[in-house]
Amino acid sequence: MTQANAVISVGLDPASLATAQAVCDALNVTLHEASVDEATGEAGLALCAIEQFDALHALRPELATIVIASATDSQQTIEAMKRGAIECLLMPLHEPALREQISEALIAGEAPSPRQPMRSMVAGAEDGIIGQSPAMAAVYKLVGLIAPRQVNVLITGESGTGKEVIAKALHRHSDRVDEALLAVNCAAIPETLLESELFGHEQGAFTGADRRKIGKFEQAHGGTLFLDEIGDMPLATQVKLLRVLQDQKFQRLGGTQTVQADVRIIAATHQPLEQLIADKTFRQDLYYRLKVATIHLPPLRQREVDAVLLAHYFVEQLNPQFGTHITSFSPEAVKLLLSYDWPGNVRELENVIKASLLVARGPVFRAEFLPESIRRPIQTTDRAARDETGDGDLQALVQHYLSDAGSVGHVHRAVSEHVDRVLLTAALNHTGGHLQRTADLLGISRTTLRQRMRHLGITIESSARTNS
C-alpha cells in the first residue's frame, strides 16, 4: 500500500477506533489517528466523527471522508452527505460494512469525488426523523443526496410511516428552503374541487365561484408542493399536473391567462402505483415524471429498535403538553413496544404515547400506562382465535371474547375490528387490490374504505401476504 492508500481517523470514540483498526489490519491498510489540524498528509481516506466533519471538510475538502454518526444525528448526517461525505455509518460500527466502504474507496484505487458544498441547514431546524436502523440510515443519506437537486421526488411507504416528515426534510435541505412548502392531500379533497385547489379558478368558472381563487401552484411559486396520496388523484387532474410538470405553466380553471409555475413536486403514496397503472387509474407518463428520485420508507415493524427511540422522542415532545415528567422507560414497557407489530406505524405509536401519557404518573414510563391493545394485542388474540375456530366460525369468535376477562369493555370493538379486518382483506384479495372495485363491492365509498384500512393497519401489500 502506498501512503495515498493510508487511512486517518479523526475524533472516533474508542470502540469505533478499535473496529476501524481491526478492519484496516485485515486489509493491510495503515491507520493513523489524528486531530483535524494534523490531517494534512497524503492519506486517501478519512474516518471522521460527525462532530469533526465540518472542520475537517473545511481544511481538506478534497479528502474522501466516511462519517461516523450516532443514531440521534439524523440532521448532521443529512448535512454531511450534502457537503460531500462519501458515506455515513452508524454506531456501533460493524466490520463488514466498514470493510466494504474502505475497500471501495481505497483498494479500487480511487475514491468518489466529493460533491460541491450546498446551502447550510437552517439554524435550529429539526427534521423529526428518528431512527438508527440501517433502513433509516439509508433514508437519511438519500435525503442529503436528493434534497439539493432540482428534481421531483416520489416517497412511498405504508400509511403512517412519516412521508410528510421526509417531504419537510427534503424542502428544508433544498435551495428552496426560504420559499413556501405547501401540502395537499389528494385523498381528502373531493374530485370536483381538487383541480381548483391545485390550479385555482376564475370568477364564474363554475357555480359558486363568486371570486378568483389562487391555487396551491401559484402560492408555492419558487418553493415546494407536497402532493400526499397522489394515487387518489383523478385522471383528469393527472393530465393537467403532467402538463405543468412538462411546461412549467398552467391556466386557472375557467381562465385564459397563462401562469408560470416554478414549483418542485414531492409526491407521496402508500399505494403501488405500478398496479394502479395496470388498472388504468394512474397515468404511466405521470408516474415516470414523478419518480425521478424515489425514497421508500420502511414500516415500523422492520425498523428494529426504532419504536423505542421514537417513543422516547414523543414522550420528550409531549411531556410539557400533558404535564408529565417521564424520563425513562421500564424494561417491561420497552419489551411491549418492541414486540408489538405497529400496523399503523409511527402515527399509531404517537397516538399510543398520547393515550399513555393521559394516565401516566411518576418519572418512569411503565407497561401499565400502555393501552390494552398494546399490552394484549388484538392482532395476536385474533390470530389465536382464527387458529382455533377458523374465520368462518363467528359464534366461536364471539364466545372467545366474551369469556376473556381481559376483553371486558372492549368486546364490541374487538369483534367488529376482527370482522372488518377479515372482510376488507378478503375483498381486497378478491379485486386484486383495486380500491375502487373493492369499495363498490362492499357498497361503501372509496374514502370510507381507505379510512377503515388506515384504522385497521391494512395495506394492499399486507392483504396479499395474508392471502398467501
C-alpha positions in Angstrom: 0.0 0.0 0.0 1.2 3.5 -0.8 0.8 6.4 1.6 -2.1 7.6 -0.5 -3.9 4.4 0.4 -3.5 5.1 4.1 -6.5 6.0 6.3 -6.7 8.6 9.0 -9.2 8.6 11.9 -10.4 11.9 13.3 -12.3 12.1 16.6 -13.5 8.4 16.7 -14.7 7.0 20.0 -12.6 4.1 21.4 -15.0 1.4 20.2 -15.2 2.7 16.7 -11.5 3.2 16.6 -10.9 -0.4 17.6 -13.2 -1.6 14.9 -11.5 0.6 12.3 -8.1 -0.7 13.4 -9.3 -4.3 13.0 -10.6 -3.7 9.5 -7.5 -1.8 8.4 -5.3 -4.6 9.7 -7.3 -7.2 7.8 -7.0 -5.1 4.6 -3.3 -4.4 5.2 -4.1 -0.7 5.3 -2.3 1.8 7.6 -4.5 3.6 10.0 -3.3 6.9 11.5 -5.1 8.6 14.4 -5.0 12.4 14.0 -6.7 15.6 15.1 -8.2 17.8 12.5 -5.2 20.1 12.4 -2.9 17.1 11.9 -4.9 15.8 8.9 -2.6 17.3 6.3 -0.8 14.2 5.0 -1.5 12.2 1.8 -4.0 9.7 3.2 -6.6 8.7 0.7 -9.5 8.3 3.1 -10.6 9.7 6.4 -12.9 8.1 9.0 -14.3 11.1 10.9 -16.7 11.6 13.8 -19.6 13.6 12.6 -18.9 16.3 15.1 -15.5 16.9 13.5 -16.6 16.7 9.8 -17.2 20.4 9.2 -13.8 21.3 10.4 -12.1 18.5 8.5 -14.0 19.3 5.3 -13.0 23.0 5.6 -9.3 22.0 5.9 -9.3 19.1 3.4 -12.4 19.5 1.1 -10.8 17.1 -1.4 -10.3 14.2 1.1 -12.8 11.4 0.7 -14.5 11.0 4.1 -16.6 8.4 5.7 -18.6 10.0 8.5 -19.3 8.0 11.7 -22.5 9.1 13.5 -24.8 8.1 16.3 -28.5 7.3 15.9 -29.5 10.8 17.1 -27.5 12.6 14.4 -30.0 12.5 11.5 -29.8 16.2 10.7 -26.0 16.2 10.8 -26.0 13.0 8.7 -28.1 14.7 6.0 -25.9 17.8 6.1 -22.7 15.7 5.9 -24.0 13.9 2.8 -24.9 17.2 1.2 -21.5 18.6 1.9 -19.5 15.8 0.4 -19.1 12.8 2.7 -18.9 9.6 0.6 -20.7 7.5 3.2 -22.2 7.7 6.7 -22.1 4.7 9.0 -24.0 4.5 12.3 -22.5 3.4 15.6 -21.8 0.8 16.7 -19.7 0.1 13.7 -19.9 -3.3 12.0 -16.8 -4.7 10.5 -18.3 -6.0 7.3 -19.9 -2.6 6.4 -16.8 -0.7 7.2 -14.6 -3.2 5.3 -16.8 -2.8 2.2 -16.6 1.0 2.3 -12.8 1.2 2.8 -12.3 -1.4 0.1 -14.4 0.6 -2.4 -12.6 3.8 -1.5 -9.0 2.6 -1.4 -8.5 -0.9 -2.7 -10.1 0.1 -6.0 -7.6 2.8 -6.3 -9.8 5.8 -6.4 -12.4 7.3 -4.1 -15.5 9.0 -5.3 -15.1 12.7 -5.9 -16.5 14.9 -3.2 -19.6 16.9 -4.2 -19.8 20.7 -4.1 -20.9 22.2 -0.8 -24.6 23.1 -0.8 -26.6 25.5 1.4 -26.2 25.0 5.1 -29.1 23.8 7.1 -31.4 26.4 8.7 -30.1 27.2 12.2 -32.2 25.4 14.8 -34.3 23.4 12.3 -35.3 20.0 13.5 -36.3 17.3 11.0 -38.0 15.0 13.4 -36.5 11.9 11.6 -35.8 9.4 14.3 -34.2 6.0 13.9 -30.9 4.1 14.0 -31.9 1.1 11.9 -30.0 0.5 8.6 -33.1 1.2 6.7 -33.5 4.7 8.2 -29.8 5.4 7.8 -30.3 4.8 4.1 -33.2 7.3 4.1 -31.0 9.9 5.8 -28.4 9.6 3.1 -31.0 9.8 0.3 -32.4 12.9 1.8 -29.0 14.5 1.8 -28.2 13.4 -1.7 -31.6 14.3 -3.3 -32.6 17.5 -1.4 -30.2 19.9 -3.2 -31.1 18.5 -6.7 -33.9 20.3 -8.6 -35.8 17.1 -9.3 -39.2 15.8 -8.4 -39.4 13.1 -5.7 -41.7 10.2 -5.0 -42.0 9.0 -1.5 -43.5 5.6 -1.0 -44.4 3.6 2.1 -47.3 2.3 4.2 -49.7 4.8 5.9 -48.2 6.4 9.0 -44.5 5.8 8.2 -43.7 9.6 8.1 -43.8 10.5 4.4 -44.7 14.2 5.2 -41.8 14.4 7.7 -39.4 13.3 4.9 -41.0 15.8 2.5 -40.4 18.6 5.0 -36.8 17.5 5.4 -36.3 17.5 1.6 -37.6 21.0 1.5 -35.6 22.2 4.5 -32.3 21.0 2.9 -33.0 22.3 -0.5 -32.2 25.7 -2.1 -36.0 26.5 -1.9 -35.9 26.5 1.9 -36.7 30.2 2.1 -39.8 29.8 -0.1 -43.1 28.1 0.7 -43.8 24.5 1.4 -47.4 23.7 0.8 -49.2 20.4 1.2 -52.3 19.0 -0.5 -53.9 15.7 0.5 -55.3 14.4 -2.8 -57.5 11.8 -1.0 -59.1 14.3 1.4 -60.4 16.8 -1.2 -63.4 15.8 -3.4 -62.6 15.2 -7.0 -64.7 18.1 -8.2 -62.7 20.5 -6.0 -59.1 19.2 -6.3 -58.4 20.9 -9.6 -59.5 24.2 -8.3 -57.4 23.6 -5.1 -54.3 23.0 -7.1 -54.6 25.4 -10.0 -57.1 28.0 -8.8 -60.1 29.3 -10.7 -61.5 32.5 -12.2 -64.7 34.2 -11.0 -67.7 32.4 -12.6 -65.7 29.3 -13.6 -68.4 27.2 -12.0 -71.5 27.5 -9.8 -70.4 29.1 -6.6 -67.2 30.6 -7.9 -68.0 34.1 -6.9 -64.4 35.3 -6.9 -61.0 34.4 -8.2 -59.1 31.8 -6.3 -55.3 31.4 -6.3 -54.4 27.7 -6.3 -51.6 26.0 -4.5 -49.3 26.0 -7.5 -49.3 29.8 -7.6 -49.0 30.1 -3.8 -46.0 27.7 -3.9 -44.2 29.5 -6.8 -40.4 29.2 -6.1 -41.0 26.7 -3.4 -42.2 23.1 -2.9 -45.6 21.5 -3.3 -46.2 18.2 -1.4 -48.9 16.1 -3.0 -49.9 13.5 -0.5 -51.8 10.3 -1.6 -51.0 11.1 -5.2 -52.6 7.7 -6.1 -56.0 9.1 -5.4 -55.7 11.9 -7.9 -58.4 11.8 -10.6 -57.2 11.0 -14.1 -58.4 14.4 -15.4 -56.3 16.2 -12.8 -53.4 13.9 -13.5 -53.4 15.2 -17.1 -53.2 18.8 -16.0 -50.5 18.0 -13.5 -48.5 16.3 -16.2 -48.7 19.4 -18.4 -47.5 21.6 -15.6 -44.5 19.3 -15.0 -43.7 19.3 -18.7 -44.2 23.0 -19.4 -43.9 24.8 -16.0 -47.1 26.7 -16.7 -50.9 26.3 -16.5 -54.2 28.2 -16.7 -56.6 28.7 -13.8 -59.9 26.8 -14.1 -62.2 28.9 -16.4 -59.3 31.3 -17.3 -57.2 32.0 -20.4 -54.2 33.7 -18.8 -51.1 31.5 -18.6 -49.5 31.3 -15.2 -45.8 30.3 -14.7 -45.1 27.6 -12.2 -41.6 27.3 -10.7 -42.5 24.5 -8.2 -40.8 21.4 -7.1 -43.1 18.5 -6.6 -42.8 16.0 -3.8 -45.4 13.3 -4.2 -46.3 10.5 -1.7 -48.4 7.4 -1.8 -49.0 4.2 0.2 -50.4 2.5 -2.9 -48.5 0.5 -5.5 -48.6 3.0 -8.4 -47.5 0.2 -10.9 -50.7 -1.7 -10.0 -52.8 1.5 -10.5 -51.2 2.0 -13.9 -52.2 -1.6 -14.8 -55.7 -0.8 -13.6 -55.8 2.3 -15.8 -56.4 4.6 -12.8 -52.9 6.2 -12.9 -51.0 7.6 -15.9 -47.8 5.9 -16.7 -46.2 9.1 -18.1 -47.0 11.0 -14.9 -45.5 8.2 -12.9 -42.2 8.5 -14.7 -42.2 12.3 -14.3 -42.7 11.9 -10.6 -40.3 9.1 -9.8 -37.1 10.9 -11.0 -35.9 10.2 -7.4 -37.7 7.7 -5.1 -37.4 7.3 -1.3 -39.1 4.3 0.2 -39.9 4.4 4.0 -39.9 1.1 5.7 -42.7 0.1 8.1 -42.0 0.5 11.8 -42.1 -3.3 12.3 -39.0 -3.6 10.1 -37.0 -0.9 11.9 -35.6 -2.9 14.8 -35.4 -0.8 17.9 -36.7 2.4 16.4 -40.0 2.1 18.1 -38.3 2.7 21.5 -36.3 5.6 20.1 -39.5 7.2 18.7 -41.3 6.6 22.0 -38.6 8.4 23.9 -38.8 11.3 21.3 -42.6 11.6 21.6 -42.6 11.5 25.4 -40.0 14.2 25.4 -42.0 16.3 23.0 -45.3 15.7 24.8 -44.3 16.0 28.4 -45.0 19.7 28.6 -48.4 19.4 26.9 -49.6 16.6 29.2 -47.9 17.9 32.4 -45.9 14.7 32.8 -42.3 14.3 33.7 -41.3 10.9 32.2 -37.6 10.5 32.0 -37.2 6.8 31.3 -39.0 3.6 30.3 -39.3 0.4 32.3 -37.9 -2.8 30.8 -41.5 -4.2 30.6 -42.7 -1.2 28.6 -39.7 -1.5 26.3 -40.4 -5.2 25.7 -44.1 -4.4 24.8 -43.1 -1.6 22.4 -40.6 -3.9 20.6 -43.0 -6.9 20.4 -46.0 -5.1 19.0 -46.4 -5.1 15.2 -47.4 -1.4 14.8 -49.8 -1.8 11.8 -50.4 1.9 11.9 -46.7 2.6 12.0 -45.2 5.8 13.5 -48.6 7.6 13.5 -50.1 4.8 15.6 -47.1 4.9 18.0 -47.5 8.6 18.5 -51.2 8.2 19.3 -50.4 5.3 21.7 -47.9 7.5 23.6 -50.5 10.3 23.8 -53.1 7.9 25.3 -50.5 6.6 27.7 -49.5 10.0 29.0 -53.1 10.6 30.0 -52.8 8.0 32.7 -49.0 8.3 33.3 -47.5 9.3 36.7 -44.1 9.5 38.1 -40.8 9.6 36.2 -40.8 6.1 34.7 -43.0 5.1 31.7 -44.4 1.8 32.9 -46.1 -1.0 30.9 -49.4 -0.4 32.7 -49.7 3.0 31.1 -49.9 1.4 27.6 -53.4 0.8 26.2 -54.8 -2.7 26.5 -54.5 -3.1 22.7 -50.7 -2.9 23.1 -50.5 -4.9 26.4 -52.9 -7.6 25.0 -52.6 -7.1 21.2 -55.9 -7.7 19.5 -54.0 -8.9 16.4 -52.4 -11.8 18.5 -55.7 -12.7 20.1 -57.4 -12.7 16.7 -54.8 -14.9 15.3 -55.2 -17.4 18.1 -58.9 -17.4 17.7 -58.6 -17.9 14.0 -56.3 -20.8 14.5 -58.7 -22.5 16.9 -62.0 -21.7 15.2 -61.4 -20.6 11.7 -62.5 -17.2 10.2 -65.9 -18.6 9.4 -66.9 -19.6 12.9 -68.1 -16.2 14.1 -70.0 -17.6 17.0 -66.9 -19.2 18.4 -65.0 -15.9 18.0 -67.7 -14.0 19.9 -67.6 -16.6 22.7 -63.8 -16.3 22.8 -64.0 -12.6 23.6 -67.0 -12.9 26.0 -65.1 -15.4 28.1 -61.9 -13.4 28.1 -61.8 -11.3 31.3 -59.2 -9.0 29.6 -61.8 -8.1 27.0 -64.3 -6.6 29.3 -65.4 -3.2 27.9 -63.8 -4.0 24.6 -65.8 -6.9 23.2 -67.8 -4.9 20.6 -64.7 -3.1 19.3 -62.6 -6.3 19.2 -65.2 -8.4 17.4 -66.1 -5.6 15.0 -62.5 -4.9 14.1 -61.8 -8.6 13.6 -64.7 -8.9 11.2 -63.8 -5.7 9.4 -60.2 -6.9 9.1 -61.2 -10.2 7.6 -63.8 -8.7 5.3 -61.7 -5.9 4.0 -58.7 -8.2 3.5 -60.8 -10.8 1.6 -62.4 -8.1 -0.5 -59.1 -6.6 -1.5 -57.8 -10.0 -2.4 -60.9 -10.7 -4.5 -60.4 -7.5 -6.5 -56.7 -7.8 -6.8 -56.1 -4.8 -4.6 -58.2 -2.4 -6.7 -59.6 0.1 -4.2 -62.5 1.5 -6.3 -63.7 -2.0 -7.2 -63.3 -3.1 -3.5 -65.4 -0.1 -2.4 -68.1 -0.8 -5.0 -68.2 -4.5 -3.9 -68.6 -3.5 -0.3 -71.1 -0.8 -1.0 -69.1 2.0 0.6 -67.2 5.0 -0.7 -63.6 4.8 -1.6 -62.8 7.4 1.1 -64.6 5.2 3.8 -62.6 2.2 2.6 -59.3 4.0 2.9 -60.2 5.3 6.3 -61.1 1.8 7.6 -57.9 0.4 6.1 -55.8 3.0 7.8 -57.6 2.4 11.1 -57.0 -1.4 10.9 -53.5 -1.1 9.6 -54.4 -2.9 6.3 -52.4 -2.2 3.2 -52.7 -3.8 -0.2 -49.4 -5.5 0.4 -50.4 -6.9 3.8 -53.7 -8.2 2.4 -51.8 -10.0 -0.2 -49.5 -11.5 2.5 -52.5 -12.7 4.5 -53.9 -14.4 1.4 -50.7 -16.2 0.5 
